């Protein structure tokens, strides 16, 4: 009888919350938080098309002096590029071009976000970057944060026409289904049903844990905080375990979600920059 009650409750809960899975992964806004001008950076507003013709927006921010590489930044599930500029605004001062872009539905990009569309946006963004005459196609770097880490892993794994020098994945999850399971487990009334509900609420297409091994032989850094309240630390460890060499796991003791690029963690900013320099064409 108890099992029947649990099953019926699970069905009722699923009907109530299944529509929340998409909102768990995508929180777009068109609010403007910060522009390159605020960081004393020159930039170019860029519009390009995704694979299905959706019009997307991005910023190309050139290095302040001669560039030794180009960094493509894949932001997380909240805000837009204007909310994430503070994470990467120091890179142009260190000789890297930076390309930031918004997935469909974010910022000035058209459409509505969903998993396959966001992946195609990410791949299209990278293909746009390598099409530019002012970009060295042999000196390309990825930095993906949170949801952006999953997108960066997918592009690095599936975009076989793209040459990469190094990939950094910050605070990302092992798979869509596993992070949904963790989120459900945090709700006492739903924790009994975390496994069946995670299967009902999320597919595991574009499974980062399955794809991350294909990034090799490109150097990979996975960085994660032990006190991450959004994506628990074990996700970073599991991604690292599934990755192939060369790989590096950087743990931020007491670090919260995507804190590696925050001003209070300057040493981790430097670790990321040094990793890119070792992997690229950097010269003093």
C-alpha positions as CSV (number, residue, x, y, z in Angstrom):
1,X,0.0,0.0,0.0
2,X,2.8,2.4,0.9
3,X,4.5,1.7,-2.5
4,X,1.2,2.4,-4.3
5,X,0.8,5.7,-2.4
6,X,4.4,6.7,-3.3
7,X,3.8,5.8,-7.0
8,X,0.6,7.8,-7.2
9,X,2.2,10.8,-5.4
10,X,5.1,10.6,-7.8
11,X,2.8,10.8,-10.8
12,X,1.0,13.8,-9.2
13,X,4.3,15.5,-8.5
14,X,5.5,14.9,-12.0
15,X,2.4,16.5,-13.5
16,X,3.0,19.5,-11.3
17,X,6.8,19.9,-11.7
18,X,7.7,18.4,-15.1
19,X,7.3,21.8,-16.7
20,X,10.0,23.2,-14.4
21,X,12.9,21.2,-15.9
22,X,13.5,23.8,-18.7
23,X,13.3,26.6,-16.2
24,X,15.9,24.8,-14.0
25,X,18.5,25.1,-16.9
26,X,17.6,28.4,-18.5
27,X,17.1,31.8,-16.8
28,X,17.6,34.3,-19.6
29,X,17.2,38.1,-19.3
30,X,17.7,41.1,-21.5
31,X,18.8,43.3,-18.7
32,X,22.1,45.2,-19.2
33,X,24.5,44.9,-16.3
34,X,27.9,45.8,-17.7
35,X,29.4,46.6,-21.1
36,X,33.0,46.5,-22.3
37,X,33.0,50.3,-22.3
38,X,32.5,50.1,-18.5
39,X,35.7,48.0,-18.3
40,X,37.6,50.4,-20.6
41,X,37.6,47.8,-23.4
42,X,37.0,48.3,-27.1
43,X,34.6,45.8,-28.6
44,X,32.6,45.0,-31.7
45,X,28.9,44.1,-31.5
46,X,28.4,41.0,-33.6
47,X,25.3,39.4,-35.0
48,X,25.5,35.9,-36.5
49,X,23.1,33.1,-37.3
50,X,22.7,29.7,-35.5
51,X,22.4,26.6,-37.5
52,X,18.6,27.0,-37.8
53,X,18.8,30.6,-38.8
54,X,18.1,32.1,-35.3
55,X,19.8,35.5,-35.0
56,X,22.3,35.6,-32.2
57,X,24.3,38.4,-30.6
58,X,27.8,38.5,-29.2
59,X,30.8,40.7,-28.4
60,X,34.3,40.4,-30.0
61,X,36.7,42.1,-27.5
62,X,40.2,42.4,-29.0
63,X,43.3,42.0,-26.9
64,X,44.6,45.4,-25.7
65,X,47.9,44.6,-27.4
66,X,49.0,41.9,-29.9
67,X,46.9,38.8,-29.3
68,X,48.5,35.4,-28.7
69,X,45.1,33.6,-28.8
70,X,41.3,33.9,-28.7
71,X,39.1,32.8,-25.9
72,X,35.5,31.8,-26.4
73,X,33.4,32.2,-23.3
74,X,30.3,30.0,-22.7
75,X,28.3,31.6,-19.9
76,X,26.0,29.9,-17.5
77,X,22.2,29.5,-17.3
78,X,21.4,32.9,-15.8
79,X,21.6,36.5,-17.1
80,X,23.4,37.2,-20.4
81,X,26.8,38.3,-21.5
82,X,26.5,41.6,-19.8
83,X,26.2,39.8,-16.4
84,X,29.2,37.7,-17.2
85,X,31.7,40.3,-18.5
86,X,33.2,40.8,-15.1
87,X,34.4,37.1,-15.2
88,X,36.5,37.6,-18.3
89,X,37.3,41.3,-18.6
90,X,40.9,40.8,-17.5
91,X,41.8,38.5,-20.3
92,X,42.1,41.2,-23.0
93,X,44.6,42.9,-20.8
94,X,46.6,39.7,-20.8
95,X,46.8,39.4,-24.6
96,X,43.7,37.3,-25.4
97,X,40.9,38.2,-27.7
98,X,37.6,37.3,-26.0
99,X,34.4,36.3,-27.8
100,X,31.3,36.3,-25.7
101,X,27.9,35.4,-27.1
102,X,24.3,34.9,-25.9
103,X,22.4,31.7,-26.5
104,X,18.9,32.0,-28.1
105,X,16.5,33.9,-25.8
106,X,19.3,35.6,-23.8
107,X,20.2,39.3,-24.1
108,X,19.8,40.5,-27.7
109,X,19.6,37.0,-29.2
110,X,16.4,35.8,-30.7
111,X,14.4,32.7,-29.9
112,X,13.8,30.6,-26.9
113,X,16.4,28.3,-25.2
114,X,16.3,24.6,-25.4
115,X,19.1,22.1,-25.2
116,X,19.7,21.2,-28.8
117,X,19.2,24.8,-29.9
118,X,21.7,26.1,-27.3
119,X,24.3,23.5,-28.4
120,X,23.8,24.6,-32.0
121,X,24.2,28.2,-30.9
122,X,27.5,27.4,-29.2
123,X,28.8,25.5,-32.2
124,X,27.8,28.4,-34.5
125,X,29.5,30.9,-32.3
126,X,32.8,29.1,-32.5
127,X,32.5,28.7,-36.2
128,X,31.8,32.4,-36.5
129,X,35.0,33.1,-34.5
130,X,37.2,31.0,-36.6
131,X,35.8,32.6,-39.8
132,X,37.2,36.0,-38.7
133,X,40.4,37.1,-40.5
134,X,41.7,38.7,-37.2
135,X,41.6,35.4,-35.4
136,X,44.4,32.8,-35.4
137,X,42.5,29.6,-35.9
138,X,45.4,27.6,-34.3
139,X,45.2,29.5,-31.1
140,X,41.7,29.0,-29.8
141,X,40.7,28.4,-26.2
142,X,37.4,27.5,-24.5
143,X,36.1,28.6,-21.1
144,X,32.8,27.2,-20.1
145,X,31.1,28.0,-16.8
146,X,28.3,26.0,-15.2
147,X,25.7,25.3,-18.0
148,X,28.3,26.8,-20.4
149,X,30.7,24.1,-19.3
150,X,28.2,21.5,-20.7
151,X,28.0,23.5,-23.9
152,X,31.8,23.8,-24.2
153,X,32.3,20.1,-23.6
154,X,29.7,19.3,-26.3
155,X,31.3,21.6,-28.9
156,X,34.9,20.4,-28.0
157,X,33.7,16.8,-28.3
158,X,31.5,17.0,-31.4
159,X,32.9,19.9,-33.3
160,X,35.7,18.0,-34.9
161,X,36.4,20.7,-37.5
162,X,37.6,23.0,-34.6
163,X,41.2,23.1,-33.5
164,X,41.6,23.8,-29.8
165,X,44.6,24.7,-27.7
166,X,43.0,24.2,-24.3
167,X,39.6,23.9,-22.5
168,X,38.7,25.1,-19.0
169,X,35.4,23.8,-17.4
170,X,34.3,25.7,-14.3
171,X,31.6,24.5,-11.9
172,X,29.8,22.3,-14.5
173,X,27.6,19.3,-14.0
174,X,28.2,15.6,-14.9
175,X,24.9,15.3,-16.8
176,X,21.6,17.0,-17.1
177,X,19.8,14.1,-15.4
178,X,22.3,13.9,-12.5
179,X,22.0,17.6,-11.6
180,X,18.2,17.3,-11.8
181,X,18.4,14.3,-9.4
182,X,20.5,16.4,-7.0
183,X,18.1,19.3,-7.1
184,X,15.1,17.0,-6.4
185,X,17.0,15.4,-3.5
186,X,17.2,18.8,-1.8
187,X,13.4,18.9,-1.5
188,X,12.3,16.6,1.3
189,X,8.9,15.7,-0.1
190,X,10.4,14.8,-3.4
191,X,13.6,13.1,-2.3
192,X,12.0,9.6,-2.3
193,X,11.4,10.0,-6.0
194,X,14.6,11.6,-7.1
195,X,15.6,8.9,-9.5
196,X,12.3,8.3,-11.3
197,X,11.6,12.0,-11.4
198,X,15.0,12.8,-12.8
199,X,14.3,10.3,-15.6
200,X,10.9,11.9,-16.3
201,X,12.1,15.5,-16.1
202,X,15.3,15.3,-18.0
203,X,16.9,13.4,-20.8
204,X,20.6,12.8,-21.0
205,X,21.2,14.0,-24.5
206,X,24.5,15.9,-24.6
207,X,25.8,14.0,-21.6
208,X,29.0,15.7,-20.5
209,X,30.3,12.6,-18.7
210,X,30.0,10.6,-21.9
211,X,31.5,13.2,-24.1
212,X,34.3,14.7,-22.0
213,X,36.8,11.9,-22.9
214,X,36.7,12.9,-26.5
215,X,38.3,16.3,-25.7
216,X,41.7,14.5,-25.4
217,X,44.4,15.2,-26.5
218,X,43.5,18.8,-26.0
219,X,44.6,19.9,-22.5
220,X,41.7,20.1,-20.1
221,X,41.3,21.9,-16.8
222,X,38.3,21.2,-14.5
223,X,37.9,23.7,-11.7
224,X,35.3,23.4,-9.0
225,X,34.6,24.7,-5.5
226,X,34.0,22.4,-2.6
227,X,31.2,24.5,-1.2
228,X,29.3,24.9,-4.5
229,X,25.7,25.1,-3.6
230,X,24.4,25.1,-7.2
231,X,26.4,22.3,-8.7
232,X,27.9,20.1,-6.0
233,X,31.6,19.5,-6.1
234,X,31.2,15.7,-6.8
235,X,30.1,16.7,-10.4
236,X,33.5,18.2,-11.1
237,X,35.3,15.1,-9.7
238,X,33.2,12.8,-11.8
239,X,33.9,14.8,-14.9
240,X,37.6,14.6,-14.2
241,X,37.4,10.9,-13.7
242,X,35.8,10.4,-17.1
243,X,38.2,12.7,-18.9
244,X,41.4,11.5,-20.6
245,X,44.9,12.9,-20.3
246,X,46.1,15.5,-20.4
247,X,43.9,16.8,-17.6
248,X,44.0,18.8,-14.4
249,X,41.6,19.1,-11.5
250,X,41.8,22.4,-9.6
251,X,39.9,22.4,-6.3
252,X,38.8,25.7,-4.6
253,X,38.6,24.8,-1.0
254,X,35.5,26.5,0.3
255,X,34.8,27.9,-3.1
256,X,31.2,28.6,-4.2
257,X,29.7,28.3,-7.7
258,X,31.8,29.8,-10.5
259,X,33.9,31.6,-8.0
260,X,37.3,30.9,-9.7
261,X,37.1,34.1,-11.7
262,X,35.8,36.3,-8.9
263,X,38.0,39.1,-7.6
264,X,38.5,37.3,-4.2
265,X,40.2,34.4,-6.0
266,X,42.9,36.1,-8.0
267,X,45.2,33.1,-7.7
268,X,42.7,31.0,-9.6
269,X,42.4,33.6,-12.4
270,X,46.1,33.3,-12.7
271,X,46.0,29.5,-12.7
272,X,43.6,29.6,-15.7
273,X,45.7,32.2,-17.5
274,X,48.9,30.2,-16.9
275,X,47.2,27.0,-18.2
276,X,46.2,28.8,-21.4
277,X,49.7,30.2,-21.8
278,X,51.3,26.8,-21.4
279,X,49.0,25.3,-23.9
280,X,49.2,28.0,-26.5
281,X,51.5,30.2,-28.5
282,X,52.3,32.6,-25.7
283,X,55.7,34.3,-25.6
284,X,57.0,37.0,-23.2
